[in-house]
Amino acid sequence: MTAGAAFFDLDRTLMAGSSAYHFGRASYKAGRLSRGQLARDGLEQLRFRLRGSTDAAVHALMDRIMEGIKDRPVKDLDRLVPDTLAGILPRIYPQMIAVVREHQDAGRPCYIVSAASQEMVQVLAGVLAMEGGIGTPSEVRDGIYTGNLAGPFAYGEGKAQALRQFAAAEDIDLAQSWAYSDSASDLPMLEAVGHPVAVNPDADLTEHSRREGWEILRFEKLGQRLRMAGGLLAAAVVGSGGTWLARRRHYLLPPLAPQRVRLRDRLLRR
């Protein structure tokens, strides 16, 4: 058996926010997602940035994605990859890339492990000069997505299952491996390795990590999250015509200074 490896969750661990949102934006630009759905995704992205995900929300999103790709050619989704990566790459945490490089320099291969599609995870891993990725595989017949999964949904226990299958195939010693995640939903993956690390953890993972004596990395402050979330929400308002999200902005964010009100109003009139 080979030495250990390092496994990294994607959303809120390697990157700020949700990769699925940027897939949605690319789908909207390609005419495959409605403006209203993009606006709703923007609000979900805000909630995710501040509080993390819920099992119900993640499974609902996966169901919607699988239904959306059903009967579509693989090449059509391949064409969304550049726009999706353009949204993801600026949000990669430099602190986590430094951790990746430390593992690689120590001789440990590094892999992304995410509920995102296997294809996207593999491409992103290549761009980040990581050794590979474990994602959610979709069934394809004759170059067309069937809308069914071809393996474990890489979330919760499914992510741990996919990790163990991958480690067995690659002869990786999980007891000598590291895993990084932000969410208590990834406890099965974190507990599958000898060196679990919590990254900007949610409340449940923070409590569990402290109880177990796990390492905790924190570098995204709540104030930074709020400022970035406010910017994201404003962009979503402008990009969606300002209707659905604008009605909610008053309740989600503190009042704007007068000069910022004028700027916002000018943007919304465009």
Backbone hydrogen bonds in HBPLUS format (Angstrom, degrees):
<---DONOR---> <-ACCEPTOR-->    atom                        ^
c    i                          cat <-CA-CA->   ^        H-A-AA   ^      H-
h    n   atom  resd res      DA  || num        DHA   H-A  angle D-A-AA Bond
n    s   type  num  typ     dist DA aas  dist angle  dist       angle   num
A0002-THR N   A0171-ASP O   2.86 MM 169  5.81 150.7  1.94 158.6 163.9     1
A0178-TRP N   A0005-ALA O   2.91 MM 173  6.39 154.4  1.98 152.3 160.5     2
A0006-ALA N   A0109-PRO O   2.91 MM 103  6.30 155.3  1.97 159.8 165.0     3
A0111-TYR N   A0006-ALA O   2.90 MM 105  6.34 155.8  1.96 159.6 167.7     4
A0007-PHE N   A0178-TRP O   2.91 MM 171  6.15 154.8  1.98 135.2 142.6     5
A0180-TYR N   A0007-PHE O   2.88 MM 173  6.31 144.5  2.01 155.8 167.3     6
A0008-PHE N   A0111-TYR O   2.81 MM 103  6.16 158.7  1.85 160.2 167.3     7
A0113-VAL N   A0008-PHE O   2.77 MM 105  5.65 160.2  1.81 137.1 138.1     8
A0009-ASP N   A0180-TYR O   2.99 MM 171  6.07 167.2  2.01 158.5 162.6     9
A0013-THR N   A0010-LEU O   3.20 MM   3  5.35 163.9  2.23 119.9 121.0    10
A0014-LEU N   A0010-LEU O   2.96 MM   4  4.85 136.6  2.15 119.7 133.1    11
A0015-MET N   A0010-LEU O   3.09 MM   5  6.08 154.3  2.16 168.6 161.8    12
A0012-ARG N   A0015-MET O   2.76 MM   3  5.18 120.5  2.12 139.7 155.9    13
A0093-TYR N   A0014-LEU O   2.81 MM  79  5.79 164.9  1.83 148.8 153.6    14
A0016-ALA N   A0091-ARG O   2.84 MM  75  5.32 152.0  1.92 141.9 149.2    15
A0022-HIS N   A0019-SER O   3.11 MM   3  5.38 122.0  2.46 101.6 115.0    16
A0023-PHE N   A0019-SER O   3.12 MM   4  6.51 143.9  2.25 146.2 156.9    17
A0024-GLY N   A0020-ALA O   2.90 MM   4  6.18 149.8  1.99 144.2 152.7    18
A0025-ARG N   A0021-TYR O   2.91 MM   4  6.30 148.8  2.01 144.8 153.2    19
A0026-ALA N   A0022-HIS O   3.09 MM   4  6.23 156.8  2.15 137.5 143.3    20
A0027-SER N   A0023-PHE O   2.90 MM   4  6.15 150.7  1.98 144.5 153.3    21
A0028-TYR N   A0024-GLY O   2.85 MM   4  6.12 149.5  1.94 147.3 155.6    22
A0029-LYS N   A0025-ARG O   3.01 MM   4  6.30 161.2  2.04 149.8 154.0    23
A0030-ALA N   A0026-ALA O   3.08 MM   4  6.30 141.7  2.24 139.0 149.4    24
A0032-ARG N   A0027-SER O   2.74 MM   5  5.03 161.4  1.78 158.9 152.2    25
A0031-GLY N   A0028-TYR O   2.94 MM   3  5.02 159.8  1.98 106.7 112.5    26
A0038-LEU N   A0034-SER O   3.01 MM   4  6.28 155.8  2.07 146.9 153.8    27
A0039-ALA N   A0035-ARG O   2.96 MM   4  6.22 153.8  2.03 147.2 154.1    28
A0040-ARG N   A0036-GLY O   2.97 MM   4  6.27 155.3  2.03 146.1 152.8    29
A0041-ASP N   A0037-GLN O   2.82 MM   4  6.07 151.8  1.90 146.6 155.1    30
A0042-GLY N   A0038-LEU O   2.89 MM   4  6.18 141.7  2.04 141.8 152.5    31
A0043-LEU N   A0039-ALA O   3.15 MM   4  6.55 150.5  2.24 146.3 152.8    32
A0044-GLU N   A0040-ARG O   3.00 MM   4  6.31 158.8  2.04 148.2 154.4    33
A0045-GLN N   A0041-ASP O   2.81 MM   4  6.02 148.3  1.91 144.8 153.8    34
A0046-LEU N   A0042-GLY O   3.06 MM   4  6.35 151.2  2.14 142.1 149.2    35
A0047-ARG N   A0043-LEU O   2.98 MM   4  6.34 164.0  2.01 153.0 156.4    36
A0048-PHE N   A0044-GLU O   2.84 MM   4  6.02 155.6  1.90 146.4 153.8    37
A0049-ARG N   A0045-GLN O   2.88 MM   4  6.10 156.3  1.93 149.0 154.9    38
A0050-LEU N   A0046-LEU O   3.16 MM   4  6.43 148.6  2.26 147.2 155.0    39
A0051-ARG N   A0047-ARG O   2.79 MM   4  5.84 159.8  1.83 157.0 162.8    40
A0052-GLY N   A0048-PHE O   2.85 MM   4  4.28 144.3  1.97 116.2 124.3    41
A0058-VAL N   A0054-THR O   3.02 MM   4  6.26 163.3  2.05 157.2 161.6    42
A0059-HIS N   A0055-ASP O   2.99 MM   4  6.19 168.3  2.00 156.5 159.3    43
A0060-ALA N   A0056-ALA O   2.93 MM   4  6.04 155.2  1.99 146.0 153.5    44
A0061-LEU N   A0057-ALA O   2.94 MM   4  6.09 155.2  2.00 144.9 151.5    45
A0062-MET N   A0058-VAL O   2.95 MM   4  6.23 161.6  1.99 149.9 154.8    46
A0063-ASP N   A0059-HIS O   2.96 MM   4  6.15 159.9  2.00 147.0 152.3    47
A0064-ARG N   A0060-ALA O   3.02 MM   4  6.26 154.7  2.09 144.0 150.9    48
A0065-ILE N   A0061-LEU O   2.89 MM   4  6.16 157.7  1.94 153.8 160.1    49
A0066-MET N   A0062-MET O   2.90 MM   4  6.07 169.2  1.91 156.4 159.0    50
A0067-GLU N   A0063-ASP O   3.00 MM   4  6.13 155.7  2.06 144.3 151.0    51
A0068-GLY N   A0064-ARG O   2.89 MM   4  6.02 145.6  2.01 139.5 149.6    52
A0068-GLY N   A0065-ILE O   3.04 MM   3  4.91 114.7  2.48  90.2 106.7    53
A0069-ILE N   A0065-ILE O   2.99 MM   4  6.30 140.2  2.15 150.3 159.8    54
A0072-ARG N   A0069-ILE O   3.00 MM   3  5.38 151.1  2.08 142.0 137.9    55
A0071-ASP N   A0145-TYR O   2.77 MM  74  5.35 154.6  1.83 153.0 152.7    56
A0145-TYR N   A0072-ARG O   2.97 MM  73  5.63 170.5  1.98 157.2 155.4    57
A0076-ASP N   A0073-PRO O   3.07 MM   3  5.47 136.9  2.26 106.7 117.5    58
A0074-VAL N   A0143-GLY O   2.91 MM  69  5.67 161.5  1.94 149.1 150.7    59
A0078-ASP N   A0074-VAL O   2.97 MM   4  6.26 152.6  2.05 151.3 160.2    60
A0079-ARG N   A0075-LYS O   3.21 MM   4  6.39 140.7  2.37 139.2 146.8    61
A0080-LEU N   A0077-LEU O   2.93 MM   3  5.21 153.8  2.00 107.8 116.3    62
A0081-VAL N   A0078-ASP O   3.17 MM   3  5.51 158.2  2.22 108.4 115.0    63
A0084-THR N   A0080-LEU O   3.02 MM   4  6.16 157.8  2.07 156.4 163.6    64
A0085-LEU N   A0081-VAL O   2.87 MM   4  6.03 168.0  1.89 163.7 165.9    65
A0086-ALA N   A0082-PRO O   2.95 MM   4  6.14 145.1  2.08 141.5 151.7    66
A0087-GLY N   A0084-THR O   3.11 MM   3  5.38 136.8  2.31 101.7 113.0    67
A0088-ILE N   A0084-THR O   3.10 MM   4  6.40 150.4  2.19 145.4 154.3    68
A0089-LEU N   A0085-LEU O   2.88 MM   4  5.74 170.8  1.89 155.9 157.7    69
A0091-ARG N   A0088-ILE O   2.84 MM   3  5.42 150.3  1.92 121.4 131.4    70
A0092-ILE N   A0089-LEU O   3.24 MM   3  5.40 171.6  2.25 113.4 114.2    71
A0096-MET N   A0093-TYR O   3.09 MM   3  5.37 127.7  2.38 103.1 115.5    72
A0097-ILE N   A0093-TYR O   3.16 MM   4  6.55 152.5  2.24 150.1 158.1    73
A0098-ALA N   A0094-PRO O   3.01 MM   4  6.24 150.9  2.10 145.3 152.6    74
A0099-VAL N   A0095-GLN O   3.21 MM   4  6.55 144.7  2.34 133.8 142.7    75
A0100-VAL N   A0096-MET O   2.89 MM   4  6.23 157.4  1.95 149.1 155.0    76
A0101-ARG N   A0097-ILE O   2.94 MM   4  6.23 161.4  1.97 150.8 154.9    77
A0102-GLU N   A0098-ALA O   3.01 MM   4  6.25 149.2  2.11 143.2 151.6    78
A0103-HIS N   A0099-VAL O   3.07 MM   4  6.41 158.9  2.12 153.2 157.7    79
A0104-GLN N   A0100-VAL O   2.97 MM   4  6.27 165.7  1.99 154.8 159.0    80
A0105-ASP N   A0101-ARG O   2.83 MM   4  5.96 160.2  1.87 149.2 154.6    81
A0106-ALA N   A0102-GLU O   3.08 MM   4  6.25 131.8  2.32 135.2 147.5    82
A0106-ALA N   A0103-HIS O   3.01 MM   3  5.03 130.4  2.26  95.9 110.0    83
A0108-ARG N   A0103-HIS O   2.93 MM   5  5.23 163.5  1.95 147.6 142.1    84
A0107-GLY N   A0104-GLN O   2.93 MM   3  5.06 159.0  1.98 107.2 112.6    85
A0131-GLU N   A0110-CYS O   2.89 MM  21  5.46 133.0  2.11 146.1 160.7    86
A0112-ILE N   A0132-GLY O   3.16 MM  20  6.67 151.6  2.25 142.3 145.0    87
A0134-ILE N   A0112-ILE O   2.67 MM  22  6.05 156.2  1.72 157.6 166.1    88
A0114-SER N   A0134-ILE O   2.92 MM  20  6.39 158.4  1.96 163.7 171.0    89
A0136-THR N   A0116-ALA O   2.82 MM  20  5.87 167.1  1.84 148.8 153.3    90
A0121-VAL N   A0117-SER O   2.97 MM   4  6.20 167.6  1.98 159.3 163.1    91
A0118-GLN N   A0136-THR O   3.01 MM  18  5.03 145.2  2.13 123.3 118.3    92
A0122-GLN N   A0118-GLN O   3.00 MM   4  6.11 159.3  2.04 148.9 154.0    93
A0123-VAL N   A0119-GLU O   3.08 MM   4  6.32 163.0  2.11 148.5 152.9    94
A0124-LEU N   A0120-MET O   2.90 MM   4  6.07 170.2  1.91 155.8 158.6    95
A0125-ALA N   A0121-VAL O   2.91 MM   4  6.02 159.9  1.95 146.6 152.6    96
A0126-GLY N   A0122-GLN O   3.05 MM   4  6.28 154.6  2.12 145.5 151.9    97
A0127-VAL N   A0123-VAL O   3.00 MM   4  6.33 156.6  2.05 151.2 157.7    98
A0128-LEU N   A0124-LEU O   2.96 MM   4  6.19 151.5  2.04 151.6 159.2    99
A0130-MET N   A0125-ALA O   2.83 MM   5  4.97 171.1  1.84 158.1 155.3   100
A0129-ALA N   A0126-GLY O   3.10 MM   3  5.01 159.8  2.14 104.1 108.5   101
A0150-ALA N   A0137-PRO O   2.92 MM  13  5.20 168.8  1.94 123.9 125.5   102
A0139-GLU N   A0148-ASN O   2.86 MM   9  5.50 178.4  1.86 149.9 149.7   103
A0146-THR N   A0139-GLU O   3.13 MM   7  5.84 165.1  2.15 143.8 145.9   104
A0141-ARG N   A0144-ILE O   2.85 MM   3  5.26 164.0  1.88 151.8 152.5   105
A0144-ILE N   A0141-ARG O   2.97 MM   3  5.26 153.9  2.04 110.7 119.1   106
A0155-TYR N   A0153-PHE O   2.65 MM   2  5.66 136.5  1.83 114.5  99.4   107
A0158-GLY N   A0155-TYR O   3.01 MM   3  5.10 129.4  2.28 141.9 131.5   108
A0159-LYS N   A0156-GLY O   3.10 MM   3  5.44 132.5  2.33 104.3 115.7   109
A0160-ALA N   A0156-GLY O   3.41 MM   4  6.88 154.3  2.49 145.6 151.9   110
A0161-GLN N   A0157-GLU O   2.89 MM   4  6.16 154.3  1.96 150.0 157.7   111
A0162-ALA N   A0158-GLY O   2.95 MM   4  6.16 160.9  1.99 145.0 149.6   112
A0163-LEU N   A0159-LYS O   2.90 MM   4  6.11 151.5  1.98 143.7 152.2   113
A0164-ARG N   A0160-ALA O   2.91 MM   4  6.15 162.0  1.94 151.6 155.3   114
A0165-GLN N   A0161-GLN O   2.98 MM   4  6.22 159.7  2.03 150.6 156.3   115
A0166-PHE N   A0162-ALA O   2.96 MM   4  6.10 159.1  2.00 145.3 151.2   116
A0167-ALA N   A0163-LEU O   2.86 MM   4  6.08 164.2  1.89 153.6 158.1   117
A0168-ALA N   A0164-ARG O   2.97 MM   4  6.11 156.9  2.03 145.8 151.7   118
A0169-ALA N   A0165-GLN O   3.02 MM   4  6.24 157.9  2.07 146.1 152.1   119
A0170-GLU N   A0166-PHE O   2.89 MM   4  6.09 150.9  1.97 151.7 160.0   120
A0171-ASP N   A0167-ALA O   2.83 MM   4  5.64 106.3  2.38 136.1 151.4   121
A0172-ILE N   A0167-ALA O   2.84 MM   5  4.72 164.5  1.87 138.4 143.2   122
A0171-ASP N   A0168-ALA O   3.40 MM   3  5.04 156.1  2.47  92.8  99.5   123
A0176-GLN N   A0173-ASP O   3.10 MM   3  5.52 147.3  2.21 107.9 117.1   124
A0177-SER N   A0174-LEU O   3.04 MM   3  4.77 162.1  2.07 107.4 108.2   125
A0194-GLY N   A0174-LEU O   3.01 MM  20  6.41 140.9  2.17 152.2 144.0   126
A0195-HIS N   A0177-SER O   3.00 MM  18  6.06 135.9  2.20 159.6 165.1   127
A0179-ALA N   A0195-HIS O   3.19 MM  16  6.49 148.6  2.29 138.3 137.8   128
A0197-VAL N   A0179-ALA O   2.82 MM  18  6.04 144.4  1.95 162.3 173.8   129
A0181-SER N   A0197-VAL O   3.22 MM  16  6.76 150.8  2.31 159.0 167.6   130
A0199-VAL N   A0181-SER O   2.78 MM  18  5.50 162.8  1.81 134.8 138.5   131
A0202-ASP N   A0182-ASP O   2.87 MM  20  6.21 143.6  2.00 171.5 173.0   132
A0186-ASP N   A0183-SER O   3.01 MM   3  5.61 159.4  2.06 112.6 119.1   133
A0187-LEU N   A0184-ALA O   3.07 MM   3  5.25 159.7  2.12 115.1 114.3   134
A0189-MET N   A0186-ASP O   3.05 MM   3  5.34 118.5  2.44 105.7 120.1   135
A0190-LEU N   A0186-ASP O   2.94 MM   4  6.22 168.9  1.95 161.1 164.5   136
A0191-GLU N   A0187-LEU O   2.81 MM   4  5.85 160.0  1.85 155.6 160.1   137
A0192-ALA N   A0189-MET O   3.04 MM   3  5.11 147.3  2.15 100.6 110.8   138
A0193-VAL N   A0190-LEU O   3.46 MM   3  5.91 167.1  2.47 109.5 113.1   139
A0198-ALA N   A0215-GLU O   2.97 MM  17  6.33 166.2  1.99 160.5 158.6   140
A0217-LEU N   A0198-ALA O   2.73 MM  19  6.11 167.2  1.75 166.9 171.2   141
A0200-ASN N   A0217-LEU O   2.72 MM  17  6.09 168.8  1.74 167.5 171.4   142
A0206-THR N   A0202-ASP O   2.85 MM   4  6.03 155.4  1.91 156.7 164.8   143
A0207-GLU N   A0203-ALA O   3.03 MM   4  6.26 164.6  2.05 150.4 153.4   144
A0208-HIS N   A0204-ASP O   3.03 MM   4  6.25 164.4  2.05 147.7 152.2   145
A0209-SER N   A0205-LEU O   2.81 MM   4  5.87 161.6  1.84 149.3 154.8   146
A0210-ARG N   A0206-THR O   2.99 MM   4  6.16 162.0  2.02 152.7 156.9   147
A0211-ARG N   A0207-GLU O   3.05 MM   4  6.23 156.1  2.11 145.3 152.2   148
A0212-GLU N   A0208-HIS O   2.93 MM   4  6.15 150.3  2.02 148.5 156.5   149
A0213-GLY N   A0209-SER O   2.82 MM   4  5.75 117.9  2.21 138.8 154.2   150
A0214-TRP N   A0209-SER O   2.86 MM   5  4.81 148.9  1.96 141.3 144.6   151
A0225-ARG N   A0221-LYS O   2.97 MM   4  6.33 156.1  2.02 151.1 158.4   152
A0226-LEU N   A0222-LEU O   2.89 MM   4  6.21 157.4  1.95 152.9 158.7   153
A0227-ARG N   A0223-GLY O   2.99 MM   4  6.25 161.0  2.03 148.7 153.3   154
A0228-MET N   A0224-GLN O   2.95 MM   4  6.10 169.8  1.96 153.7 156.8   155
A0229-ALA N   A0225-ARG O   2.73 MM   4  5.83 153.2  1.80 147.4 156.3   156
A0230-GLY N   A0226-LEU O   2.88 MM   4  6.02 152.2  1.95 144.5 151.6   157
A0231-GLY N   A0227-ARG O   3.05 MM   4  6.35 155.3  2.11 146.3 152.6   158
A0232-LEU N   A0228-MET O   2.86 MM   4  6.10 156.0  1.92 148.1 155.1   159
A0233-LEU N   A0229-ALA O   2.87 MM   4  6.05 161.5  1.90 150.1 154.8   160
A0234-ALA N   A0230-GLY O   2.98 MM   4  6.16 160.5  2.02 147.1 152.3   161
A0235-ALA N   A0231-GLY O   3.00 MM   4  6.19 158.2  2.05 146.3 152.2   162
A0236-ALA N   A0232-LEU O   2.89 MM   4  6.16 153.0  1.96 148.1 156.1   163
A0237-VAL N   A0233-LEU O   2.91 MM   4  6.16 149.8  2.00 148.0 156.1   164
A0238-VAL N   A0234-ALA O   3.06 MM   4  6.37 164.8  2.09 152.1 154.6   165
A0239-GLY N   A0235-ALA O   2.83 MM   4  5.95 167.9  1.85 151.9 156.1   166
A0240-SER N   A0236-ALA O   2.93 MM   4  5.88 137.3  2.12 139.5 148.7   167
A0242-GLY N   A0237-VAL O   2.56 MM   5  4.20 114.6  1.97 152.9 153.6   168
A0241-GLY N   A0238-VAL O   3.32 MM   3  5.41 166.6  2.34 106.5 110.1   169
A0248-ARG N   A0245-LEU O   2.89 MM   3  5.26 140.1  2.05 108.3 120.2   170
A0249-ARG N   A0245-LEU O   3.09 MM   4  6.28 129.8  2.35 149.6 164.0   171
A0249-ARG N   A0246-ALA O   3.33 MM   3  5.16 140.4  2.50  94.2 104.7   172
A0251-TYR N   A0248-ARG O   3.08 MM   3  5.55 135.3  2.28 109.2 120.2   173
A0252-LEU N   A0248-ARG O   3.23 MM   4  6.44 132.4  2.47 144.6 157.8   174
A0252-LEU N   A0249-ARG O   3.15 MM   3  5.09 135.8  2.35  96.3 108.6   175
A0253-LEU N   A0249-ARG O   3.11 MM   4  5.97 157.3  2.17 159.8 159.5   176
A0260-ARG N   A0257-ALA O   2.93 MM   3  5.29 124.3  2.25 108.8 123.6   177
A0261-VAL N   A0257-ALA O   2.92 MM   4  6.24 145.3  2.05 153.1 164.2   178
A0262-ARG N   A0258-PRO O   3.04 MM   4  6.40 156.3  2.09 151.4 156.5   179
A0263-LEU N   A0259-GLN O   3.15 MM   4  6.40 155.6  2.21 138.0 144.4   180
A0264-ARG N   A0260-ARG O   2.85 MM   4  6.01 162.8  1.88 147.3 152.2   181
A0265-ASP N   A0261-VAL O   2.88 MM   4  6.10 163.2  1.91 152.4 156.8   182
A0266-ARG N   A0262-ARG O   2.99 MM   4  6.23 154.6  2.05 147.2 153.9   183
A0267-LEU N   A0263-LEU O   3.03 MM   4  6.31 159.4  2.07 151.1 156.4   184
A0268-LEU N   A0264-ARG O   2.92 MM   4  6.20 158.1  1.97 154.4 160.5   185
A0269-ARG N   A0265-ASP O   3.08 MM   4  6.24 135.5  2.29 140.8 151.2   186
A0270-ARG N   A0267-LEU O   3.20 MM   3  5.48 150.4  2.29 103.8 112.4   187
